[in-house]
Amino acid sequence: MKSIVNLNRVGEIEVNCNNETSVPGLFAAGDVTSVPEKQIVVAAGEGAKAALQAHRYLQRLS
């Protein structure tokens, strides 16, 4: 199956430090990403970070 975003060898979504995927405007966070720490508190922080980055992205569009 062809993926919409880049995945690593174990099938996790590749993200950069801003939670950006290989698709502009698409952000990811939590256990589905390539972030190595799979902890609830880390996932919550990554989710907050992704939301802030998505907000900034949308602000730049307007």
Biopython code that builds the backbone (N, CA, C, O; Angstrom):
import numpy as np
from Bio.PDB.StructureBuilder import StructureBuilder

atoms = [
    (1, "MET", "N", (0.844, -1.183, 0.000)),
    (1, "MET", "CA", (0.000, 0.000, 0.000)),
    (1, "MET", "C", (0.888, 1.244, 0.000)),
    (1, "MET", "O", (1.859, 1.322, 0.752)),
    (2, "LYS", "N", (0.554, 2.196, -0.833)),
    (2, "LYS", "CA", (1.317, 3.443, -0.906)),
    (2, "LYS", "C", (0.880, 4.372, 0.209)),
    (2, "LYS", "O", (-0.313, 4.595, 0.416)),
    (3, "SER", "N", (1.849, 4.909, 0.923)),
    (3, "SER", "CA", (1.568, 5.812, 2.037)),
    (3, "SER", "C", (1.495, 7.254, 1.549)),
    (3, "SER", "O", (2.156, 7.629, 0.580)),
    (4, "ILE", "N", (0.689, 8.050, 2.228)),
    (4, "ILE", "CA", (0.574, 9.472, 1.910)),
    (4, "ILE", "C", (1.783, 10.230, 2.442)),
    (4, "ILE", "O", (2.240, 11.190, 1.821)),
    (5, "VAL", "N", (2.301, 9.800, 3.593)),
    (5, "VAL", "CA", (3.447, 10.449, 4.227)),
    (5, "VAL", "C", (4.613, 9.485, 4.273)),
    (5, "VAL", "O", (4.440, 8.278, 4.106)),
    (6, "ASN", "N", (5.809, 10.022, 4.502)),
    (6, "ASN", "CA", (6.989, 9.181, 4.653)),
    (6, "ASN", "C", (6.918, 8.417, 5.967)),
    (6, "ASN", "O", (6.621, 8.982, 7.020)),
    (7, "LEU", "N", (7.198, 7.114, 5.883)),
    (7, "LEU", "CA", (7.250, 6.257, 7.063)),
    (7, "LEU", "C", (8.663, 5.734, 7.237)),
    (7, "LEU", "O", (9.418, 5.618, 6.272)),
    (8, "ASN", "N", (9.015, 5.417, 8.479)),
    (8, "ASN", "CA", (10.320, 4.801, 8.709)),
    (8, "ASN", "C", (10.205, 3.290, 8.511)),
    (8, "ASN", "O", (9.148, 2.796, 8.118)),
    (9, "ARG", "N", (11.271, 2.563, 8.776)),
    (9, "ARG", "CA", (11.293, 1.126, 8.486)),
    (9, "ARG", "C", (10.324, 0.314, 9.327)),
    (9, "ARG", "O", (9.981, -0.810, 8.959)),
    (10, "VAL", "N", (9.875, 0.861, 10.450)),
    (10, "VAL", "CA", (8.914, 0.142, 11.299)),
    (10, "VAL", "C", (7.493, 0.677, 11.144)),
    (10, "VAL", "O", (6.607, 0.318, 11.920)),
    (11, "GLY", "N", (7.271, 1.535, 10.145)),
    (11, "GLY", "CA", (5.937, 2.002, 9.831)),
    (11, "GLY", "C", (5.465, 3.219, 10.603)),
    (11, "GLY", "O", (4.277, 3.541, 10.583)),
    (12, "GLU", "N", (6.379, 3.900, 11.286)),
    (12, "GLU", "CA", (6.012, 5.118, 12.013)),
    (12, "GLU", "C", (6.096, 6.319, 11.081)),
    (12, "GLU", "O", (6.915, 6.343, 10.162)),
    (13, "ILE", "N", (5.252, 7.313, 11.319)),
    (13, "ILE", "CA", (5.262, 8.536, 10.516)),
    (13, "ILE", "C", (6.510, 9.348, 10.853)),
    (13, "ILE", "O", (6.766, 9.655, 12.017)),
    (14, "GLU", "N", (7.271, 9.686, 9.837)),
    (14, "GLU", "CA", (8.461, 10.509, 10.032)),
    (14, "GLU", "C", (8.038, 11.960, 10.256)),
    (14, "GLU", "O", (7.285, 12.526, 9.464)),
    (15, "VAL", "N", (8.531, 12.554, 11.345)),
    (15, "VAL", "CA", (8.277, 13.965, 11.632)),
    (15, "VAL", "C", (9.581, 14.651, 11.980)),
    (15, "VAL", "O", (10.526, 14.018, 12.451)),
    (16, "ASN", "N", (9.624, 15.955, 11.743)),
    (16, "ASN", "CA", (10.788, 16.735, 12.163)),
    (16, "ASN", "C", (10.519, 17.306, 13.556)),
    (16, "ASN", "O", (9.514, 16.966, 14.179)),
    (17, "CYS", "N", (11.398, 18.157, 14.041)),
    (17, "CYS", "CA", (11.256, 18.690, 15.405)),
    (17, "CYS", "C", (10.039, 19.596, 15.562)),
    (17, "CYS", "O", (9.662, 19.925, 16.687)),
    (18, "ASN", "N", (9.418, 20.005, 14.458)),
    (18, "ASN", "CA", (8.197, 20.812, 14.506)),
    (18, "ASN", "C", (6.946, 19.972, 14.255)),
    (18, "ASN", "O", (5.870, 20.518, 14.015)),
    (19, "ASN", "N", (7.085, 18.651, 14.310)),
    (19, "ASN", "CA", (5.987, 17.706, 14.089)),
    (19, "ASN", "C", (5.428, 17.766, 12.668)),
    (19, "ASN", "O", (4.300, 17.339, 12.424)),
    (20, "GLU", "N", (6.216, 18.293, 11.736)),
    (20, "GLU", "CA", (5.803, 18.348, 10.337)),
    (20, "GLU", "C", (6.085, 17.007, 9.666)),
    (20, "GLU", "O", (7.137, 16.406, 9.883)),
    (21, "THR", "N", (5.145, 16.545, 8.854)),
    (21, "THR", "CA", (5.355, 15.350, 8.056)),
    (21, "THR", "C", (5.919, 15.762, 6.699)),
    (21, "THR", "O", (6.256, 16.925, 6.478)),
    (22, "SER", "N", (6.013, 14.801, 5.808)),
    (22, "SER", "CA", (6.505, 15.091, 4.457)),
    (22, "SER", "C", (5.457, 15.810, 3.605)),
    (22, "SER", "O", (5.754, 16.227, 2.485)),
    (23, "VAL", "N", (4.237, 15.959, 4.121)),
    (23, "VAL", "CA", (3.165, 16.661, 3.414)),
    (23, "VAL", "C", (2.989, 18.040, 4.040)),
    (23, "VAL", "O", (2.672, 18.128, 5.226)),
    (24, "PRO", "N", (3.184, 19.117, 3.284)),
    (24, "PRO", "CA", (3.022, 20.462, 3.838)),
    (24, "PRO", "C", (1.627, 20.653, 4.457)),
    (24, "PRO", "O", (0.611, 20.352, 3.831)),
    (25, "GLY", "N", (1.603, 21.153, 5.685)),
    (25, "GLY", "CA", (0.350, 21.401, 6.376)),
    (25, "GLY", "C", (-0.203, 20.211, 7.129)),
    (25, "GLY", "O", (-1.253, 20.316, 7.763)),
    (26, "LEU", "N", (0.484, 19.079, 7.073)),
    (26, "LEU", "CA", (0.050, 17.886, 7.797)),
    (26, "LEU", "C", (1.036, 17.616, 8.939)),
    (26, "LEU", "O", (2.232, 17.428, 8.717)),
    (27, "PHE", "N", (0.517, 17.602, 10.135)),
    (27, "PHE", "CA", (1.324, 17.425, 11.333)),
    (27, "PHE", "C", (0.914, 16.130, 12.023)),
    (27, "PHE", "O", (-0.226, 15.686, 11.887)),
    (28, "ALA", "N", (1.840, 15.524, 12.761)),
    (28, "ALA", "CA", (1.541, 14.278, 13.466)),
    (28, "ALA", "C", (2.207, 14.302, 14.837)),
    (28, "ALA", "O", (3.221, 14.969, 15.041)),
    (29, "ALA", "N", (1.616, 13.562, 15.770)),
    (29, "ALA", "CA", (2.163, 13.486, 17.130)),
    (29, "ALA", "C", (1.746, 12.170, 17.769)),
    (29, "ALA", "O", (0.796, 11.517, 17.337)),
    (30, "GLY", "N", (2.476, 11.806, 18.799)),
    (30, "GLY", "CA", (2.116, 10.622, 19.574)),
    (30, "GLY", "C", (2.830, 9.363, 19.125)),
    (30, "GLY", "O", (3.854, 9.418, 18.444)),
    (31, "ASP", "N", (2.277, 8.236, 19.516)),
    (31, "ASP", "CA", (2.927, 6.953, 19.295)),
    (31, "ASP", "C", (3.019, 6.542, 17.829)),
    (31, "ASP", "O", (3.769, 5.620, 17.507)),
    (32, "VAL", "N", (2.292, 7.186, 16.941)),
    (32, "VAL", "CA", (2.359, 6.839, 15.520)),
    (32, "VAL", "C", (3.558, 7.470, 14.829)),
    (32, "VAL", "O", (3.828, 7.170, 13.667)),
    (33, "THR", "N", (4.282, 8.343, 15.533)),
    (33, "THR", "CA", (5.398, 9.065, 14.920)),
    (33, "THR", "C", (6.742, 8.423, 15.252)),
    (33, "THR", "O", (6.833, 7.490, 16.051)),
    (34, "SER", "N", (7.768, 8.948, 14.621)),
    (34, "SER", "CA", (9.123, 8.445, 14.799)),
    (34, "SER", "C", (9.800, 8.962, 16.066)),
    (34, "SER", "O", (10.966, 8.649, 16.307)),
    (35, "VAL", "N", (9.098, 9.740, 16.873)),
    (35, "VAL", "CA", (9.668, 10.211, 18.147)),
    (35, "VAL", "C", (9.962, 8.982, 19.001)),
    (35, "VAL", "O", (9.073, 8.157, 19.214)),
    (36, "PRO", "N", (11.193, 8.842, 19.493)),
    (36, "PRO", "CA", (11.579, 7.594, 20.155)),
    (36, "PRO", "C", (10.905, 7.305, 21.503)),
    (36, "PRO", "O", (10.702, 6.140, 21.843)),
    (37, "GLU", "N", (10.566, 8.310, 22.253)),
    (37, "GLU", "CA", (9.988, 8.078, 23.569)),
    (37, "GLU", "C", (8.495, 7.845, 23.438)),
    (37, "GLU", "O", (7.762, 8.753, 23.046)),
    (38, "LYS", "N", (8.037, 6.660, 23.756)),
    (38, "LYS", "CA", (6.616, 6.312, 23.660)),
    (38, "LYS", "C", (6.006, 6.349, 25.064)),
    (38, "LYS", "O", (5.683, 5.314, 25.647)),
    (39, "GLN", "N", (5.859, 7.553, 25.582)),
    (39, "GLN", "CA", (5.312, 7.774, 26.911)),
    (39, "GLN", "C", (4.128, 8.721, 26.810)),
    (39, "GLN", "O", (4.103, 9.591, 25.940)),
    (40, "ILE", "N", (3.150, 8.563, 27.686)),
    (40, "ILE", "CA", (1.953, 9.401, 27.643)),
    (40, "ILE", "C", (2.305, 10.880, 27.747)),
    (40, "ILE", "O", (1.791, 11.697, 26.983)),
    (41, "VAL", "N", (3.171, 11.224, 28.683)),
    (41, "VAL", "CA", (3.511, 12.633, 28.880)),
    (41, "VAL", "C", (4.236, 13.206, 27.665)),
    (41, "VAL", "O", (4.040, 14.373, 27.327)),
    (42, "VAL", "N", (5.059, 12.415, 27.011)),
    (42, "VAL", "CA", (5.747, 12.867, 25.802)),
    (42, "VAL", "C", (4.735, 13.050, 24.673)),
    (42, "VAL", "O", (4.781, 14.048, 23.954)),
    (43, "ALA", "N", (3.823, 12.094, 24.515)),
    (43, "ALA", "CA", (2.807, 12.192, 23.464)),
    (43, "ALA", "C", (1.926, 13.426, 23.669)),
    (43, "ALA", "O", (1.573, 14.105, 22.705)),
    (44, "ALA", "N", (1.574, 13.714, 24.914)),
    (44, "ALA", "CA", (0.753, 14.898, 25.194)),
    (44, "ALA", "C", (1.509, 16.172, 24.827)),
    (44, "ALA", "O", (0.939, 17.083, 24.227)),
    (45, "GLY", "N", (2.777, 16.236, 25.183)),
    (45, "GLY", "CA", (3.592, 17.400, 24.831)),
    (45, "GLY", "C", (3.768, 17.539, 23.333)),
    (45, "GLY", "O", (3.707, 18.647, 22.800)),
    (46, "GLU", "N", (3.987, 16.418, 22.644)),
    (46, "GLU", "CA", (4.126, 16.446, 21.191)),
    (46, "GLU", "C", (2.818, 16.883, 20.531)),
    (46, "GLU", "O", (2.835, 17.587, 19.522)),
    (47, "GLY", "N", (1.695, 16.470, 21.097)),
    (47, "GLY", "CA", (0.400, 16.892, 20.573)),
    (47, "GLY", "C", (0.201, 18.392, 20.692)),
    (47, "GLY", "O", (-0.282, 19.044, 19.766)),
    (48, "ALA", "N", (0.579, 18.932, 21.847)),
    (48, "ALA", "CA", (0.486, 20.381, 22.049)),
    (48, "ALA", "C", (1.393, 21.115, 21.071)),
    (48, "ALA", "O", (1.006, 22.131, 20.494)),
    (49, "LYS", "N", (2.589, 20.597, 20.892)),
    (49, "LYS", "CA", (3.542, 21.210, 19.963)),
    (49, "LYS", "C", (3.015, 21.155, 18.528)),
    (49, "LYS", "O", (3.134, 22.133, 17.791)),
    (50, "ALA", "N", (2.440, 20.031, 18.130)),
    (50, "ALA", "CA", (1.887, 19.897, 16.787)),
    (50, "ALA", "C", (0.726, 20.871, 16.576)),
    (50, "ALA", "O", (0.598, 21.467, 15.506)),
    (51, "ALA", "N", (-0.114, 21.030, 17.594)),
    (51, "ALA", "CA", (-1.240, 21.965, 17.487)),
    (51, "ALA", "C", (-0.748, 23.394, 17.308)),
    (51, "ALA", "O", (-1.293, 24.143, 16.497)),
    (52, "LEU", "N", (0.272, 23.775, 18.055)),
    (52, "LEU", "CA", (0.825, 25.129, 17.920)),
    (52, "LEU", "C", (1.434, 25.336, 16.533)),
    (52, "LEU", "O", (1.258, 26.393, 15.927)),
    (53, "GLN", "N", (2.142, 24.336, 16.036)),
    (53, "GLN", "CA", (2.746, 24.451, 14.709)),
    (53, "GLN", "C", (1.675, 24.516, 13.627)),
    (53, "GLN", "O", (1.820, 25.269, 12.664)),
    (54, "ALA", "N", (0.598, 23.738, 13.768)),
    (54, "ALA", "CA", (-0.495, 23.779, 12.800)),
    (54, "ALA", "C", (-1.157, 25.158, 12.810)),
    (54, "ALA", "O", (-1.512, 25.684, 11.755)),
    (55, "HIS", "N", (-1.319, 25.730, 13.977)),
    (55, "HIS", "CA", (-1.899, 27.074, 14.098)),
    (55, "HIS", "C", (-1.012, 28.088, 13.385)),
    (55, "HIS", "O", (-1.512, 28.928, 12.637)),
    (56, "ARG", "N", (0.276, 28.021, 13.604)),
    (56, "ARG", "CA", (1.206, 28.937, 12.927)),
    (56, "ARG", "C", (1.152, 28.751, 11.408)),
    (56, "ARG", "O", (1.183, 29.722, 10.651)),
    (57, "TYR", "N", (1.072, 27.507, 10.982)),
    (57, "TYR", "CA", (0.988, 27.224, 9.551)),
    (57, "TYR", "C", (-0.257, 27.893, 8.952)),
    (57, "TYR", "O", (-0.178, 28.541, 7.909)),
    (58, "LEU", "N", (-1.391, 27.733, 9.612)),
    (58, "LEU", "CA", (-2.637, 28.309, 9.112)),
    (58, "LEU", "C", (-2.603, 29.833, 9.129)),
    (58, "LEU", "O", (-3.162, 30.474, 8.238)),
    (59, "GLN", "N", (-1.957, 30.415, 10.124)),
    (59, "GLN", "CA", (-1.827, 31.872, 10.173)),
    (59, "GLN", "C", (-1.037, 32.385, 8.984)),
    (59, "GLN", "O", (-1.356, 33.443, 8.442)),
    (60, "ARG", "N", (-0.011, 31.655, 8.567)),
    (60, "ARG", "CA", (0.796, 32.079, 7.420)),
    (60, "ARG", "C", (0.012, 32.027, 6.105)),
    (60, "ARG", "O", (0.355, 32.723, 5.150)),
    (61, "LEU", "N", (-1.030, 31.207, 6.058)),
    (61, "LEU", "CA", (-1.830, 31.087, 4.835)),
    (61, "LEU", "C", (-2.759, 32.268, 4.611)),
    (61, "LEU", "O", (-3.129, 32.578, 3.479)),
    (62, "SER", "N", (-3.133, 32.924, 5.708)),
    (62, "SER", "CA", (-4.103, 34.007, 5.556)),
    (62, "SER", "C", (-3.449, 35.359, 5.362)),
    (62, "SER", "O", (-4.142, 36.366, 5.220)),
]
sb = StructureBuilder()
sb.init_structure("model")
sb.init_model(0)
sb.init_chain("A")
sb.init_seg("    ")
for serial, (resi, resn, name, xyz) in enumerate(atoms, 1):
    if name == "N":
        sb.init_residue(resn, " ", resi, " ")
    sb.init_atom(name, np.array(xyz, "f"), 0.0, 1.0, " ", f" {name:<3s}", serial, name[0])
structure = sb.get_structure()
